[in-house]
């Protein structure tokens, strides 16, 4: 049976009919692409750290672009109209072009334009990764969101531990990640280097969104519990009223039957 999938582009949503083979290919390639895009995060910071080789970052960017292109090709080869599928995946096409450009740009420490361009490409990569895990976010389960929040917090804590000199331990990195994601900013530990400040921007964008989803899920769970209790009370009252009405109808029928019997009984 064909599967109708809505793929998102910039400001547009076009329905694309995928057959069973294309659907399986898209689901299978979702996770390798996500892992490749996750690898571009350390690649971005390799460009900002002088003690790491730039060719490693270039290789990661090229590998991520190849993975995205391969996923598009493997899905489109199972379709009768592959060009329509490619046009409906404008985000992936822009991401491939951006990753190739990130690999071709000079090091970020040598050019402000290259740093700004890689920042925009990183934001585009972040959007693509969020779109890949969208099914986890829309399942409505609090356990999935809590697990995702813990994973994001741990990842951000390790990042601050590696990038911020004032974070002397993993605990300091986790604390800085939490205060940054929650936008409380106590000021005991703050980002001081350019790499940690840029990382803090992504922590706010990603961490605050995940924490908001967790709090929204908890609030929705409480509201749902209250709604179920009110619904149960309404159904209980309705059932009681229907039972009373049924009893009144039974009595009226009994009285009517008795009256009919008295009317047909011969008089002495």
Secondary structure, 3 states (H helix, E strand, C coil): CCEEEEEECCCCEEEEEECHHHHHHHHHHHHHHHHHHHHHHHHHHHCCCCCCCHHHHHHHHHHHHHHHHHHHHHHHCCCCCHHHHHHCCHHHHHHHHHHHHHHHCCCCCCCHHHHHHHHHHHHHHHHHHHHHCHHHHCCCCHHHHHHHHHHHHHHHHHHHHHHCCCCCCHHHHHHHHHHHHCCCCCCCCCCCCHHHHHHHHHHHHHHHHHHHHHHHHHHHHHHHHHHHHHHHHHHHHHHHHHHHHHHHHHHHHHHHHHHHHHHHCCCC
